[in-house]
Amino acid sequence: MADQIGVEEEDAAQLKLGPDFQEAQCLLNSEVAILLDMSQAAHAEDESPADMSQVFLKTLNYVKQFNRYKSKTVAKEVRSLLGRKSLAEFEIASLANLCPETTEEAKALIPTLSKLSDDELEGILNDLKTYSNF
């Protein structure tokens, strides 16, 4: 498709995510866990856990396992913190979900972060560490 006129090739390393993601908000694993927990609670009265789809249950288990921010308040604070930086939605979600330890790791996992200085990125990573597992 890339060789068609007017069609741009998708490349996450350059934040070219395609038209479906132009206006999309990327979610943190913590936010997905909150949404799925709410959905599960709403359906708990009507259905037994065996009636929940396997995809739903596997997704819920995954986001709970990799959930870095345990409370709704902390997830909101992390999104607010990262939202004040000059970061794209994809970068915000990737940083919050992956929680890289070093600037080198962050830039290797999320190449578009190379636009930030090491000092600026180090500050962001340090801020994220203060919220992890709360």
C-alpha positions in Angstrom: 0.0 0.0 0.0 2.9 2.3 0.6 3.6 2.6 -3.1 0.1 4.0 -3.8 -0.1 7.7 -4.2 -1.3 9.6 -1.1 -1.0 6.6 1.2 1.6 7.0 4.0 3.3 3.9 5.4 2.6 3.2 9.1 5.6 3.3 11.4 5.2 3.4 15.2 8.9 4.4 15.5 8.0 7.7 13.8 4.5 8.0 15.3 2.9 7.2 12.0 0.1 5.0 13.4 -2.4 5.3 10.6 -5.8 7.0 10.3 -7.5 4.8 12.9 -5.2 6.2 15.6 -5.2 9.9 14.5 -7.6 11.0 17.2 -7.5 7.9 19.5 -6.5 8.1 23.1 -4.1 5.3 24.1 -5.0 3.7 27.4 -2.7 2.8 30.3 -2.9 -0.8 31.4 -4.2 0.6 34.7 -7.0 2.4 32.9 -7.9 -0.8 31.0 -7.9 -2.7 34.3 -10.3 -0.2 35.9 -12.7 -0.3 32.9 -12.7 -4.1 32.8 -13.2 -4.4 36.6 -16.2 -2.0 36.3 -17.6 -4.0 33.4 -17.1 -7.3 35.3 -18.8 -5.9 38.4 -21.7 -4.7 36.3 -22.1 -8.1 34.8 -21.6 -10.0 38.0 -25.2 -9.5 39.1 -26.5 -10.8 35.8 -24.0 -13.5 34.8 -21.8 -16.1 36.4 -18.0 -15.8 35.9 -18.2 -18.8 33.6 -20.4 -16.7 31.2 -17.6 -14.1 30.8 -15.7 -14.5 27.5 -12.3 -16.1 27.6 -10.8 -13.1 25.8 -12.3 -10.7 28.4 -10.9 -12.8 31.3 -7.5 -13.2 29.7 -7.3 -9.5 29.0 -8.3 -8.6 32.5 -5.7 -11.0 33.9 -3.0 -9.5 31.7 -3.7 -5.9 32.6 -3.9 -6.8 36.3 -0.6 -8.6 36.1 1.2 -5.6 34.3 -0.7 -2.9 36.1 1.9 -0.5 37.5 -0.6 1.9 39.1 -3.0 0.2 41.4 -5.5 2.9 42.2 -7.7 5.1 40.0 -6.3 8.2 41.6 -2.7 7.2 40.8 -3.6 6.3 37.2 -5.1 9.8 36.8 -2.1 11.4 38.4 0.3 9.6 36.0 -1.8 10.5 33.0 -1.9 14.1 34.1 1.9 14.2 34.8 2.7 12.8 31.4 0.0 14.9 29.7 1.9 18.0 30.8 5.0 16.9 28.9 5.4 17.3 25.2 4.5 13.7 24.5 2.1 12.1 22.0 -0.7 9.7 23.3 1.2 6.7 22.1 4.4 7.9 24.0 2.3 8.5 27.2 0.8 5.1 27.2 4.0 3.4 26.2 6.0 5.1 29.0 3.4 4.4 31.6 2.9 0.8 30.6 6.5 -0.2 30.0 8.1 1.9 32.8 11.7 1.8 31.4 14.4 2.1 34.0 16.9 4.2 32.0 16.8 6.8 29.2 18.6 4.4 26.9 16.0 1.7 27.5 13.2 4.2 27.0 14.6 5.4 23.7 15.2 1.9 22.5 11.6 0.8 23.3 10.0 4.1 22.2 12.3 5.6 19.5 10.3 8.8 19.2 11.5 9.8 22.7 14.9 10.6 21.1 13.4 14.1 20.6 13.8 14.6 24.4 17.1 15.4 26.0 18.5 12.7 28.4 18.0 15.0 31.3 14.3 15.7 30.4 13.6 12.0 29.9 15.4 11.1 33.1 13.2 13.5 35.0 10.1 11.9 33.5 11.3 8.4 34.4 12.1 9.5 38.0 8.6 11.0 38.3 7.1 7.7 37.1 9.1 5.7 39.6 7.5 7.6 42.4 4.0 6.4 41.3 4.9 2.8 40.5 3.0 0.2 42.6 0.8 2.7 44.4 
